[in-house]
Amino acid sequence: MVKKIKLLFDGQLLAKAFIQEQTGIFRVCDELFKRLAKNSDIELYFLMTNTKGDPEAYLKSRGLDHLVPNIVRMPRLLRTTNHRILYHKFYSWMLRKVLSRSYGNKLKEFDCYFSPYPPISKMVKKVGLKSVCIVHDIIPILYPVFSKCYKLNLTKFRHYVEDVDTDMIFFVSEYTRNDFLRYRYPYPFDKTQVVYLGVDDRFSKKSNKDITCILNKYNIPNKPYLFCLSEANPRKNFSHIIKSFIKYINETKNKDLCLVIGGKKLFSYDYTNDGIVDFEKYKDRIIITGYVEDEDLSALYSGASIFMYPSLYEGFGLPVLEAMKCGAPVITCNNSSLFEVGGDACAYVSGYDVEETANMIKRLLTDETFKKDLIEKQKDRLLLFSWDESVEKMVSSIKKLF
């Protein structure tokens, strides 16, 4: 019998976000972990690097009770990364001195360390443990103006990216890999691999009854609506969507169409207070739901006349896939990785020209042939993105390290 790979998966984000409002990164980590748990080549362990979160509750909620004994606790492990700020550098050095023997011996029990998001402790490499990680994007480095991080966190993120030195880095798109390789030039290309994200089967076209139920839950009028979804920050371009919506309404005199904006509002960014002409006039038709539960997303995607995602930069763009899986026509931007995801199954705009976006809204709402053609192409496009295939690809790469 071939020996299974003892994989130590950093599950801190899963344990913490499970008891909070869950983000896109959580969903990615969740899908990966669930499938790694089923893989016959992997013996999976759940690593906790601090005391926040409830790993037992997370595992039981996913039907993975048998992995509860495989929870490994190493508090402060990530504090032993390679810091450059003097105080953090000293603290990290001190922790490594104190923890090196006990944590070093514990790490040696495993074959590979999997970080779904950097950083990785220096102790991992020191003990000779193989390591892999996922880089979702390097947006804070390329476009700090789009980042919600404070200056100190931006500096730390830059250092993490500069210090990544794993046996393999998985990138969620070719565009993100190219960004990383330009920033880290020269970096060994053979230590990088693109592994696309997938879309879970729980996303599917819902019935009118299901859609109406969810609309009522979020106090959304049962009328035609545009839907957009993301946490609120300037990169997601919400003010552009609102301006384009208002321009379309003003030009067509449409009396029914609404705009539904879903997603958690973070820090101080306010997309409704951006000098938007006629916002007050149409504010009753702009519904801001706040955070949307995962189980409600399919209905909101399914009921949308158009899913709007004119983001100014994405490492991947998972909501585009989710919307297509639910049969919604999509307007997004032809930038960063978005065309890599949407291909010929989406309509594209620049994300800066309000008139262009308003005209694209009009075309999708009035040109039935154009709309049906996009929706028909979604079926073939979605075949390129499978969580099962992505995890198999990752496991295959990990096996080659031994």
C-alpha positions in Angstrom: 0.0 0.0 0.0 1.3 3.5 -1.0 1.9 5.6 2.1 -0.5 8.6 2.4 0.9 12.1 2.6 0.4 13.6 6.1 -0.8 17.0 5.1 -0.9 19.8 7.7 -3.5 22.3 6.5 -3.5 25.7 8.1 -7.2 25.9 9.0 -7.1 29.0 11.2 -9.1 31.1 8.7 -11.7 28.4 8.4 -12.1 28.1 12.2 -12.3 31.8 12.7 -14.4 32.9 9.7 -16.8 30.0 10.3 -18.3 31.8 13.3 -18.3 35.1 11.5 -19.6 36.5 8.2 -17.8 34.5 5.5 -15.8 36.0 2.7 -14.8 34.7 -0.7 -11.4 33.5 0.6 -13.2 31.5 3.2 -15.3 29.8 0.5 -12.2 28.9 -1.4 -10.4 27.4 1.6 -13.6 25.6 2.6 -14.0 23.9 -0.8 -10.3 22.9 -0.9 -10.4 21.5 2.6 -13.5 19.4 2.1 -12.1 17.8 -1.0 -8.6 17.2 0.4 -10.4 15.4 3.2 -11.9 12.9 0.7 -8.7 12.4 -1.2 -7.3 8.9 -0.9 -3.7 10.0 -1.1 -3.9 12.5 1.7 -4.0 12.0 5.5 -5.4 15.4 6.5 -4.7 17.4 9.7 -6.3 20.7 10.7 -3.7 23.3 12.1 -4.7 26.0 14.5 -2.1 28.8 14.9 -3.9 30.8 17.5 -6.7 30.4 20.0 -9.4 32.3 18.0 -12.1 30.2 16.2 -13.8 26.8 16.7 -12.2 24.1 14.6 -14.4 21.4 16.1 -17.6 23.2 15.2 -16.3 23.8 11.7 -15.4 20.2 11.1 -18.7 18.8 12.5 -20.7 21.3 10.3 -19.0 19.8 7.2 -19.6 16.2 8.3 -15.9 15.7 9.1 -16.2 14.6 12.7 -13.6 11.9 12.1 -11.0 14.7 11.7 -11.6 16.2 15.1 -8.8 14.1 16.6 -6.5 15.5 13.8 -6.7 19.0 15.1 -3.2 20.2 15.7 -2.7 23.3 17.9 0.5 25.4 17.6 -0.4 28.9 19.0 1.8 31.7 17.8 3.4 29.6 15.0 2.7 32.3 12.4 4.4 34.9 14.6 7.6 33.1 13.8 7.6 34.2 10.2 10.4 36.4 8.7 9.6 39.9 9.9 11.6 42.9 9.0 10.1 45.5 11.3 12.5 45.7 14.3 10.0 45.0 17.1 8.3 42.1 15.2 11.7 40.8 14.1 12.9 40.5 17.7 9.6 39.0 18.9 9.7 36.4 16.1 13.3 35.5 16.9 12.4 35.2 20.6 9.4 32.9 19.8 11.6 30.7 17.6 14.1 30.3 20.4 11.3 29.3 22.9 9.2 27.1 20.6 11.8 25.6 18.2 12.2 22.3 20.1 8.6 21.5 20.8 7.1 22.9 17.6 10.0 21.6 15.5 9.5 18.0 16.8 5.7 18.3 16.2 6.2 19.6 12.6 8.5 16.7 11.8 5.6 14.4 12.3 4.1 15.6 9.0 5.1 15.4 5.3 3.8 18.7 3.9 2.5 22.0 5.1 -0.4 23.6 3.2 -1.0 27.3 3.6 -4.2 28.5 1.8 -2.8 32.0 2.3 0.7 33.1 3.2 2.7 33.6 5.5 4.4 30.4 6.5 6.6 30.1 9.6 10.4 29.9 9.1 10.3 26.9 11.3 8.5 24.9 8.6 11.5 25.1 6.2 14.1 24.7 9.0 12.8 21.3 10.0 12.8 20.2 6.3 9.0 19.9 6.0 7.7 20.3 2.4 5.4 23.3 1.9 2.9 24.6 -0.6 0.8 27.7 -0.6 -1.8 29.6 -2.6 -1.4 33.1 -3.8 -4.8 34.6 -4.6 -3.5 38.0 -5.7 -1.0 40.7 -4.9 -3.4 43.6 -5.1 -2.1 45.3 -1.9 1.3 45.6 -3.5 0.2 46.6 -7.0 -2.7 48.8 -6.0 -2.5 49.8 -2.3 -5.2 52.4 -2.9 -7.6 49.5 -3.3 -6.6 47.8 -0.1 -8.5 48.0 3.1 -5.3 47.3 5.0 -3.6 49.8 7.2 -0.1 50.9 6.2 1.6 48.5 8.6 -0.4 45.6 7.2 0.5 46.6 3.7 4.1 46.5 4.6 3.7 43.1 6.2 1.9 41.8 3.2 4.7 43.0 0.9 7.3 41.2 3.1 5.3 38.0 3.1 5.1 38.0 -0.7 8.8 38.8 -1.0 9.7 36.0 1.4 7.5 33.2 -0.1 9.8 30.3 -0.7 7.7 27.2 -0.8 8.3 24.0 -2.7 5.2 24.9 -4.9 3.0 28.0 -5.2 -0.5 27.5 -6.6 -2.0 30.6 -8.3 -5.7 31.0 -9.0 -5.1 32.5 -12.4 -2.4 33.0 -15.0 -2.8 36.7 -14.6 -2.0 36.5 -10.9 1.0 34.2 -11.6 2.4 36.7 -14.1 1.9 39.6 -11.6 3.8 37.6 -9.0 6.6 36.6 -11.3 7.1 40.2 -12.5 7.3 41.3 -8.9 9.6 38.5 -7.7 11.8 38.3 -10.8 13.7 36.0 -11.1 11.6 33.3 -9.5 11.8 29.6 -10.4 8.9 29.1 -12.9 8.9 25.3 -12.2 7.9 26.1 -8.6 4.6 27.7 -9.7 1.4 26.3 -11.0 -2.0 27.8 -12.1 -4.9 26.0 -10.5 -8.3 27.6 -11.3 -11.0 27.8 -8.7 -14.3 26.0 -9.2 -17.9 26.6 -8.4 -19.9 24.4 -6.0 -23.0 22.4 -7.1 -25.0 24.3 -4.5 -25.1 27.1 -6.9 -27.9 26.4 -9.4 -30.9 28.0 -11.1 -33.7 28.4 -8.6 -37.4 28.4 -9.0 -39.5 31.6 -8.9 -40.9 30.4 -5.6 -37.5 30.2 -4.1 -36.5 33.5 -5.6 -39.5 35.3 -4.2 -38.9 33.8 -0.7 -35.3 35.2 -0.6 -36.4 38.6 -2.1 -38.9 38.9 0.8 -36.2 38.0 3.3 -34.0 40.9 2.2 -36.9 43.3 1.6 -36.2 43.4 -2.1 -39.2 44.4 -4.3 -40.4 41.6 -6.6 -39.4 43.5 -9.7 -36.7 43.2 -12.3 -33.3 44.0 -10.7 -29.6 44.2 -11.4 -27.5 42.4 -8.8 -24.0 43.0 -7.6 -22.1 41.3 -4.8 -18.9 42.0 -2.9 -17.6 43.6 0.2 -17.6 47.3 -0.1 -14.3 48.8 -1.2 -13.2 51.1 -4.1 -11.8 48.3 -6.2 -15.3 46.8 -6.6 -16.5 49.9 -8.4 -19.9 50.3 -6.7 -20.2 54.0 -7.4 -19.7 53.3 -11.1 -22.5 50.7 -11.0 -24.9 53.1 -9.3 -24.1 55.9 -11.7 -24.6 53.6 -14.7 -27.9 52.4 -13.3 -29.1 55.9 -12.8 -28.0 56.9 -16.3 -29.9 54.0 -17.8 -33.0 54.8 -15.8 -32.9 58.5 -16.8 -32.4 57.7 -20.5 -34.9 54.9 -20.8 -37.5 56.2 -18.3 -37.7 52.6 -16.9 -40.1 52.6 -14.0 -39.5 49.1 -12.6 -35.8 48.2 -12.6 -34.1 48.1 -9.3 -30.4 47.8 -8.3 -29.6 45.3 -5.5 -26.2 45.6 -3.8 -25.2 42.7 -1.6 -22.1 42.3 0.6 -20.5 43.2 3.9 -19.7 46.9 4.3 -16.1 47.3 5.7 -14.3 50.2 7.3 -15.3 53.7 6.2 -15.9 53.3 2.4 -19.4 54.6 1.4 -20.3 54.1 -2.2 -23.6 56.0 -1.8 -21.8 59.2 -0.9 -19.6 59.7 -3.9 -21.1 62.8 -5.6 -23.7 60.7 -7.4 -26.1 62.9 -9.3 -29.8 61.9 -8.7 -28.9 59.4 -6.0 -31.6 60.8 -3.7 -34.1 60.7 -6.5 -33.7 56.9 -7.0 -32.5 55.8 -3.6 -35.8 53.8 -3.1 -34.8 51.7 -6.1 -31.3 51.0 -4.8 -31.5 48.3 -2.2 -28.4 47.7 -0.1 -28.8 44.3 1.6 -25.6 44.1 3.6 -24.1 40.6 4.1 -25.9 37.9 2.2 -25.9 34.3 3.6 -24.3 31.8 1.3 -27.4 29.7 1.1 -29.3 32.7 -0.3 -26.9 33.6 -3.1 -28.3 31.2 -5.7 -31.7 32.7 -5.5 -30.4 36.3 -5.9 -28.2 35.3 -8.8 -31.1 33.4 -10.4 -33.6 36.2 -10.2 -31.3 38.9 -11.5 -31.9 40.4 -14.9 -28.1 41.0 -15.0 -25.3 40.3 -12.6 -23.0 43.3 -12.4 -19.3 42.8 -11.6 -17.3 45.6 -13.2 -14.4 45.2 -10.7 -11.2 47.2 -11.5 -9.0 44.3 -10.6 -9.4 40.7 -9.5 -7.1 37.8 -8.7 -9.8 35.5 -10.0 -13.4 36.7 -9.8 -15.4 33.8 -8.2 -18.8 35.6 -8.2 -18.7 35.6 -12.1 -18.7 31.8 -12.1 -21.3 31.6 -9.4 -23.7 33.9 -11.3 -23.1 31.9 -14.6 -23.9 28.7 -12.7 -27.2 30.2 -11.8 -28.0 31.3 -15.4 -27.6 35.0 -14.9 -26.2 37.1 -17.8 -23.0 38.8 -16.6 -21.5 42.2 -17.2 -17.9 42.4 -16.0 -14.6 44.1 -17.0 -12.0 43.0 -19.5 -9.2 43.5 -17.1 -6.9 41.4 -14.8 -8.1 37.8 -14.6 -11.8 38.5 -15.4 -11.6 37.6 -19.1 -9.6 34.5 -18.2 -12.6 33.4 -16.1 -15.5 34.7 -18.2 -14.2 34.1 -21.7 -16.9 34.6 -24.4 -19.7 33.9 -21.9 -19.8 37.5 -20.4 -20.4 41.0 -21.6 -17.4 43.4 -21.0 -17.0 47.0 -20.2 -14.0 49.2 -19.2 -15.4 49.9 -15.7 -14.7 53.7 -16.1 -17.1 54.9 -18.8 -20.6 55.3 -17.3 -22.3 55.7 -20.7 -20.6 52.5 -22.0 -21.9 50.5 -19.0 -25.4 52.0 -19.2 -25.5 51.1 -22.9 -24.4 47.5 -22.1 -27.2 47.3 -19.5 -29.7 48.5 -22.1 -28.4 46.0 -24.7 -28.7 43.0 -22.4 -32.2 44.0 -21.3 -33.5 44.6 -24.8 -31.5 42.3 -27.2 -32.8 38.9 -26.4 -30.6 37.2 -29.0 -27.5 38.6 -27.4 -28.6 37.7 -23.9 -29.5 34.1 -24.9 -26.2 33.7 -26.8 -24.2 34.6 -23.6 -26.2 32.3 -21.4 -25.8 29.4 -23.9 -22.0 29.9 -23.9 -22.0 29.7 -20.1 -22.5 26.0 -20.2 -19.2 25.3 -22.0 -17.3 27.9 -20.0 -18.3 26.4 -16.7 -16.8 23.0 -17.8 -13.3 24.6 -17.4 -13.8 25.1 -13.7 -14.1 22.2 -11.3 -13.2 22.0 -7.6 -12.6 18.3 -7.8 -10.2 18.6 -10.8 -8.4 21.6 -9.1 -7.8 19.6 -5.9 -6.6 16.6 -7.9 -4.2 18.8 -9.7 -2.9 20.2 -6.4 -2.5 16.7 -4.9 -0.7 15.5 -8.0 1.8 18.3 -7.7 2.3 17.6 -3.9 3.0 14.0 -4.6 5.7 14.9 -7.1 7.6 16.7 -4.2 8.4 13.3 -2.7 
